[in-house]
Amino acid sequence: MESAGVVAGTNSGRSLDEARSLEEGQSSHRSSLLTKEWISKRTFLYFMVFTGMCLHGIIQMDLVVENALIFGAPVRTAIINIMTKWVPPNERGRFSSNLFANNFGSAIFMLIPTRDVSQYGVGILCYTSALFGFIWSVVWFTSVSDSPIDHPRISAKEKTYILKSTTRSGTIYGSVSPQWIDMLCSKQVWVIITTDSFLLLAYYFTSEPAVVMMIESANAQSSCWLYSTGAISTFIVALVSGIVCDYLLSRKKMNVITARKTFTCIAAFGTAIAHSAIVLTRKEYGYQHTLLFMITTGFVGASCCGLELAFNDFAPNFAATLFGITEFISGLIAVLIKKIISEMDFKNGLPLDELLCLAISFFLSSGVLYLIFGRSDLVRWNQHYIPPRSVMRDNRSKYIIFKRDVNYI
């Protein structure tokens, strides 16, 4: 009888455990159904960054109208940081098109009819964009994390895919110690900074005075629509270039450095050739020439998957830092150029053709510089990983990686 009781108790205990396991399984199944992913976290992140950059462009135009000033460098630097940890290398081309999504937002602002602005006032635009910006911020802070490791609702499959692909490219999810001397003495860093500065010089000498003068000479009735075509074409070119670049890299049709140089040359040489053709063939700057000029200015968007991703190739752990330094130096140059442009007398000074030729020379210089000296090899100081103190006591040397597989994409 005692043995029978023991057996009965054991069976009842097993039944209870099985019931609990079944209940837990059903509960986890229900929770998995409730948290079923209709889109990947990477796609949701792309949508959030795109809408955020569009709102940034709209708010930037609001502040320009209100005679305020806003810098876009911190926002663009944050995108580079997110891209390093969240986006696999074969998807960074189309994600980096968000660097020019603020142009798309600015174009939306410029397409707002002036009669509506006159009727409701500029303030309604500021209040509306601020409201959408607040809603966007709430969604961002509640749905996005710094890395896939910290995200509470990402699937195990997607997390494994992101971590495997990004770590193969050299990304470290942990503490890294910046080697400032090696970083600032790196030739490749200054090649990118100089190339970006040349592109910025060309852009400002093209967009600031030249575009305004061309629009005035074209006698366009709707100058805002004409000016917005450049911003829209820049984002479209950036998006198309990113998709093509990702396709070529994922199918092994092109290696990384070839892709970076190709799309940087499209941005630099393509814009220079198109503007040269306009200068050489025109008799006067009419409406058609102005429209063509604005559309071809969008070739600069191809640099999103070229020069703009160069830091992510050879120093992914410090890409955001280096990109921020580049944006700071470029910002100083922009302030200097705006100061020079504001003191120019365009009516009695440089004609439009000479100003465009100066911009074309900067475009050509940037393309030649990166074509000759651009590289994508992973640098030694990128992998200066700081493991936990207990690990450092054992063997720290094995946590420093110097080489990367050439076929990491």
C-alpha positions as CSV (number, residue, x, y, z in Angstrom):
1,M,0.0,0.0,0.0
2,E,2.8,2.4,0.8
3,S,4.5,1.6,-2.5
4,A,1.2,2.2,-4.3
5,G,0.8,5.5,-2.5
6,V,4.3,6.5,-3.5
7,V,3.6,5.6,-7.1
8,A,0.4,7.5,-7.0
9,G,2.1,10.5,-5.5
10,T,4.8,10.3,-8.1
11,N,2.3,10.0,-10.9
12,S,0.3,12.9,-9.6
13,G,3.5,15.0,-9.3
14,R,4.4,14.2,-12.9
15,S,0.9,15.1,-14.0
16,L,1.1,18.4,-12.1
17,D,4.5,19.1,-13.7
18,E,3.2,18.2,-17.1
19,A,0.1,20.4,-16.6
20,R,2.4,23.3,-15.6
21,S,4.6,22.8,-18.6
22,L,1.6,22.6,-20.9
23,E,0.2,25.8,-19.3
24,E,3.6,27.6,-19.7
25,G,3.9,26.4,-23.3
26,Q,0.4,27.7,-24.1
27,S,1.2,31.0,-22.4
28,S,4.4,31.4,-24.3
29,H,2.6,30.5,-27.5
30,R,-0.1,33.1,-26.8
31,S,2.6,35.7,-26.0
32,S,4.4,34.9,-29.2
33,L,1.2,35.3,-31.2
34,L,0.6,38.7,-29.5
35,T,4.2,39.8,-30.2
36,K,4.3,38.4,-33.8
37,E,6.5,40.5,-36.0
38,W,4.8,41.9,-39.0
39,I,7.9,43.8,-40.0
40,S,11.5,43.3,-38.9
41,K,13.0,45.7,-36.3
42,R,15.4,46.9,-39.0
43,T,12.6,47.9,-41.3
44,F,10.8,49.7,-38.4
45,L,14.1,51.4,-37.6
46,Y,14.5,52.6,-41.2
47,F,10.9,54.0,-41.1
48,M,11.6,55.8,-37.9
49,V,14.9,57.3,-39.0
50,F,13.3,58.3,-42.4
51,T,10.3,60.1,-40.8
52,G,12.6,61.6,-38.1
53,M,14.9,63.1,-40.8
54,C,11.9,64.4,-42.7
55,L,10.6,66.1,-39.6
56,H,14.1,67.5,-39.0
57,G,14.1,69.0,-42.5
58,I,10.7,70.5,-42.0
59,I,11.6,71.9,-38.5
60,Q,14.9,73.2,-40.0
61,M,12.9,75.1,-42.6
62,D,10.6,76.5,-39.9
63,L,13.5,77.9,-38.0
64,V,15.0,79.3,-41.2
65,V,11.7,81.2,-41.8
66,E,11.9,82.4,-38.2
67,N,15.5,83.5,-38.7
68,A,16.8,80.9,-36.3
69,L,19.6,78.5,-36.8
70,I,19.8,74.7,-36.5
71,F,22.7,72.3,-37.2
72,G,22.2,68.9,-38.7
73,A,25.5,67.4,-37.7
74,P,24.4,65.7,-34.4
75,V,21.5,64.1,-36.2
76,R,23.5,62.7,-39.0
77,T,26.2,61.5,-36.6
78,A,23.5,59.6,-34.6
79,I,22.4,57.9,-37.8
80,I,26.0,56.6,-38.4
81,N,26.1,55.3,-34.8
82,I,22.8,53.5,-35.1
83,M,23.8,52.0,-38.5
84,T,27.0,50.5,-37.1
85,K,25.2,48.4,-34.5
86,W,21.8,47.8,-36.1
87,V,22.3,47.5,-39.9
88,P,24.2,44.6,-41.5
89,P,26.9,45.7,-44.0
90,N,24.8,44.5,-47.1
91,E,21.9,46.8,-46.0
92,R,23.7,50.0,-45.1
93,G,23.5,51.5,-48.6
94,R,19.7,52.1,-48.5
95,F,19.7,52.9,-44.8
96,S,22.4,55.6,-45.4
97,S,20.0,57.3,-47.8
98,N,18.3,58.7,-44.7
99,L,21.3,61.0,-44.4
100,F,19.6,63.0,-47.2
101,A,16.0,62.5,-46.0
102,N,16.0,65.9,-44.4
103,N,16.2,67.3,-47.9
104,F,13.0,65.5,-48.7
105,G,11.4,67.1,-45.6
106,S,12.6,70.5,-46.7
107,A,11.1,69.9,-50.1
108,I,7.8,69.1,-48.5
109,F,7.9,72.4,-46.6
110,M,8.7,74.3,-49.8
111,L,5.8,72.8,-51.6
112,I,3.3,74.2,-49.1
113,P,1.2,76.8,-51.0
114,T,2.1,80.3,-50.0
115,R,-1.5,81.3,-49.8
116,D,-2.0,78.8,-46.9
117,V,1.0,80.2,-45.1
118,S,-0.4,83.7,-45.6
119,Q,-3.8,82.7,-44.3
120,Y,-2.8,80.7,-41.2
121,G,0.6,82.3,-40.5
122,V,4.0,80.7,-40.2
123,G,3.3,79.8,-36.5
124,I,0.9,77.0,-37.5
125,L,3.7,75.3,-39.4
126,C,6.0,75.4,-36.4
127,Y,3.3,74.2,-34.0
128,T,2.2,71.3,-36.3
129,S,5.8,70.1,-36.9
130,A,6.6,70.4,-33.2
131,L,3.5,68.2,-32.4
132,F,4.5,65.5,-34.9
133,G,8.1,65.8,-33.5
134,F,6.8,65.1,-30.0
135,I,4.8,62.1,-31.1
136,W,7.8,60.8,-33.0
137,S,10.0,61.2,-29.9
138,V,7.6,59.2,-27.8
139,V,7.5,56.3,-30.3
140,W,11.3,56.4,-30.6
141,F,12.1,56.2,-26.9
142,T,9.5,53.5,-26.3
143,S,10.3,51.3,-29.4
144,V,14.0,51.7,-30.3
145,S,17.0,50.7,-28.3
146,D,20.7,51.5,-28.8
147,S,21.6,48.0,-30.0
148,P,19.8,44.7,-30.9
149,I,21.3,43.2,-27.7
150,D,19.3,45.6,-25.5
151,H,16.0,45.4,-27.5
152,P,13.4,43.5,-25.4
153,R,11.1,42.5,-28.3
154,I,13.4,41.6,-31.2
155,S,13.3,38.0,-32.4
156,A,16.2,35.7,-31.7
157,K,16.6,35.0,-35.4
158,E,16.9,38.6,-36.4
159,K,19.2,39.4,-33.4
160,T,21.5,36.5,-34.4
161,Y,21.6,37.7,-38.0
162,I,22.4,41.3,-37.0
163,L,25.1,40.4,-34.5
164,K,26.8,37.8,-36.7
165,S,27.0,40.1,-39.8
166,T,28.0,43.3,-37.9
167,T,30.7,41.5,-35.8
168,R,32.2,40.0,-39.0
169,S,32.6,43.6,-40.3
170,G,34.5,44.6,-37.2
171,T,31.8,46.0,-34.8
172,I,32.3,45.4,-31.1
173,Y,29.3,45.5,-28.8
174,G,31.1,46.6,-25.7
175,S,33.5,49.2,-24.4
176,V,36.1,50.4,-26.9
177,S,39.0,52.7,-26.1
178,P,39.6,55.5,-28.7
179,Q,43.2,55.8,-29.7
180,W,43.1,59.5,-30.4
181,I,46.7,59.9,-31.7
182,D,46.4,56.9,-34.1
183,M,43.0,58.1,-35.1
184,L,43.9,61.7,-35.9
185,C,47.2,60.7,-37.5
186,S,45.6,58.3,-39.9
187,K,46.0,59.2,-43.5
188,Q,42.7,57.6,-44.4
189,V,40.8,59.7,-41.9
190,W,42.1,62.9,-43.5
191,V,41.5,61.7,-47.0
192,I,37.8,61.4,-46.1
193,I,37.7,64.7,-44.3
194,T,39.4,66.5,-47.2
195,T,37.2,64.8,-49.8
196,D,34.1,65.7,-47.8
197,S,35.3,69.3,-47.4
198,F,35.8,69.6,-51.2
199,L,32.3,68.2,-51.8
200,L,30.9,70.7,-49.3
201,L,32.7,73.6,-50.9
202,A,31.3,72.6,-54.3
203,Y,27.8,72.3,-52.9
204,Y,27.8,75.7,-51.3
205,F,29.3,77.4,-54.3
206,T,26.6,75.7,-56.3
207,S,23.5,75.9,-54.1
208,E,23.9,79.2,-52.3
209,P,24.5,82.0,-54.9
210,A,24.4,80.1,-58.1
211,V,20.9,78.6,-57.6
212,V,19.4,81.8,-56.5
213,M,20.9,83.7,-59.4
214,M,19.7,81.0,-61.9
215,I,16.2,81.1,-60.5
216,E,16.1,84.8,-60.7
217,S,17.4,84.8,-64.3
218,A,14.8,82.1,-65.2
219,N,12.0,84.3,-64.0
220,A,10.3,81.3,-62.6
221,Q,6.8,82.0,-61.2
222,S,7.1,79.3,-58.5
223,S,10.7,79.4,-57.3
224,C,9.9,77.3,-54.3
225,W,8.8,74.4,-56.5
226,L,11.9,74.8,-58.7
227,Y,14.2,74.9,-55.7
228,S,12.6,71.8,-54.2
229,T,13.4,69.7,-57.2
230,G,17.0,69.6,-56.2
231,A,16.2,68.4,-52.7
232,I,13.8,65.7,-54.0
233,S,16.2,64.5,-56.7
234,T,19.1,64.3,-54.1
235,F,17.1,61.9,-51.9
236,I,15.8,59.8,-54.8
237,V,19.4,59.4,-56.1
238,A,20.6,58.5,-52.6
239,L,17.8,55.8,-52.2
240,V,18.4,54.3,-55.7
241,S,22.1,54.3,-55.2
242,G,21.8,52.6,-51.9
243,I,19.6,49.9,-53.2
244,V,21.9,49.2,-56.2
245,C,25.0,49.3,-53.9
246,D,23.5,46.7,-51.5
247,Y,22.5,44.5,-54.4
248,L,26.0,44.6,-55.9
249,L,27.7,43.9,-52.6
250,S,25.3,41.1,-51.5
251,R,25.7,39.3,-54.9
252,K,29.5,39.7,-54.8
253,K,29.4,41.7,-58.0
254,M,31.6,44.3,-56.5
255,N,33.9,44.5,-53.5
256,V,33.6,47.2,-50.8
257,I,36.2,49.7,-51.8
258,T,35.2,49.5,-55.5
259,A,31.6,50.3,-54.5
260,R,32.6,53.2,-52.3
261,K,34.8,54.7,-55.1
262,T,32.2,54.1,-57.8
263,F,29.4,55.9,-56.0
264,T,31.6,58.7,-54.8
265,C,32.8,59.2,-58.4
266,I,29.2,59.3,-59.5
267,A,28.4,62.0,-57.0
268,A,31.5,64.0,-57.8
269,F,32.2,63.4,-61.5
270,G,28.5,63.1,-62.5
271,T,27.6,66.4,-61.0
272,A,30.7,68.1,-62.5
273,I,30.1,66.7,-66.0
274,A,26.4,67.6,-65.9
275,H,27.1,71.2,-64.8
276,S,29.9,71.6,-67.3
277,A,27.5,70.6,-70.1
278,I,25.0,73.1,-68.9
279,V,27.6,75.9,-68.8
280,L,28.9,75.1,-72.3
281,T,25.6,74.6,-74.1
282,R,23.4,77.3,-72.7
283,K,23.0,80.8,-74.2
284,E,21.2,82.1,-71.2
285,Y,19.9,80.5,-68.1
286,G,16.2,79.9,-68.9
287,Y,13.7,77.8,-67.0
288,Q,14.7,74.6,-68.7
289,H,18.4,75.1,-67.8
290,T,17.5,75.9,-64.2
291,L,15.3,72.8,-63.8
292,L,18.0,70.6,-65.4
293,F,20.6,72.2,-63.1
294,M,18.6,71.5,-60.0
295,I,17.9,67.9,-61.0
296,T,21.6,67.1,-61.8
297,T,22.6,68.6,-58.4
298,G,20.9,65.5,-56.9
299,F,23.8,63.4,-58.2
300,V,25.5,64.3,-54.9
301,G,23.1,61.9,-53.2
302,A,25.1,59.0,-54.6
303,S,27.8,59.8,-52.0
304,C,25.5,58.3,-49.3
305,C,26.7,54.8,-50.2
306,G,30.2,56.0,-51.1
307,L,32.1,58.5,-49.1
308,E,29.5,58.7,-46.3
309,L,30.0,55.0,-45.4
310,A,33.8,55.0,-45.6
311,F,34.2,55.3,-41.8
312,N,31.9,52.3,-41.3
313,D,34.3,50.2,-43.5
314,F,37.7,50.8,-41.9
315,A,36.7,51.9,-38.4
316,P,33.1,50.9,-37.6
317,N,33.6,51.2,-33.8
318,F,34.6,54.9,-34.1
319,A,32.6,55.7,-37.3
320,A,30.2,58.1,-35.5
321,T,33.1,59.8,-33.7
322,L,35.0,60.3,-36.9
323,F,31.9,61.4,-38.8
324,G,31.2,63.9,-36.1
325,I,34.7,65.3,-36.4
326,T,34.3,65.5,-40.2
327,E,30.9,67.3,-39.8
328,F,32.5,69.8,-37.4
329,I,35.3,70.6,-39.7
330,S,32.9,70.8,-42.7
331,G,30.7,73.1,-40.6
332,L,33.5,75.5,-39.9
333,I,34.3,75.5,-43.7
334,A,30.6,76.2,-44.4
335,V,30.5,79.2,-42.0
336,L,33.6,80.5,-43.7
337,I,32.2,80.0,-47.2
338,K,28.9,81.7,-46.2
339,K,30.9,84.6,-44.9
340,I,32.8,84.9,-48.1
341,I,29.7,84.5,-50.2
342,S,27.8,87.2,-48.2
343,E,30.6,89.7,-48.9
344,M,30.6,89.1,-52.6
345,D,29.0,91.5,-55.0
346,F,27.6,89.3,-57.6
347,K,26.2,92.1,-59.8
348,N,29.7,93.6,-60.3
349,G,31.9,90.7,-59.2
350,L,32.1,87.1,-60.3
351,P,29.8,86.1,-63.1
352,L,27.7,83.0,-62.7
353,D,29.8,80.9,-65.2
354,E,33.0,81.5,-63.2
355,L,31.3,80.6,-59.9
356,L,30.0,77.4,-61.4
357,C,33.4,76.6,-62.8
358,L,34.9,77.0,-59.3
359,A,32.2,74.6,-58.0
360,I,33.0,72.1,-60.8
361,S,36.7,72.2,-59.9
362,F,35.9,71.3,-56.3
363,F,33.7,68.4,-57.5
364,L,36.5,67.0,-59.7
365,S,39.1,67.4,-56.9
366,S,37.0,65.4,-54.4
367,G,36.4,62.6,-56.9
368,V,40.1,62.3,-57.9
369,L,41.3,62.5,-54.3
370,Y,39.1,59.6,-53.1
371,L,39.6,57.6,-56.3
372,I,43.4,57.6,-55.7
373,F,43.7,57.4,-51.9
374,G,40.5,55.8,-50.7
375,R,40.8,52.5,-48.8
376,S,38.5,50.3,-46.8
377,D,40.9,48.0,-44.9
378,L,40.1,47.6,-41.2
379,V,42.6,49.6,-39.2
380,R,44.4,48.3,-36.2
381,W,43.1,50.9,-33.7
382,N,39.5,50.1,-34.5
383,Q,39.6,46.8,-32.5
384,H,41.1,48.2,-29.2
385,Y,38.5,46.3,-27.1
386,I,38.3,46.7,-23.3
387,P,37.1,43.4,-21.9
388,P,35.9,43.1,-18.3
389,R,38.7,43.3,-15.6
390,S,38.5,39.6,-14.8
391,V,39.1,38.7,-18.4
392,M,42.0,41.2,-18.7
393,R,43.8,39.4,-15.9
394,D,43.7,36.1,-17.8
395,N,44.6,36.9,-21.4
396,R,43.8,40.2,-23.0
397,S,45.7,39.8,-26.2
398,K,43.2,37.4,-27.7
399,Y,40.5,40.0,-27.5
400,I,42.4,42.4,-29.9
401,I,41.6,41.6,-33.5
402,F,43.6,43.1,-36.3
403,K,42.3,41.5,-39.5
404,R,39.0,41.0,-41.1
405,D,37.8,38.5,-43.7
406,V,37.7,40.3,-47.1
407,N,34.4,38.6,-47.8
408,Y,32.6,39.8,-44.7
409,I,29.6,41.1,-46.7
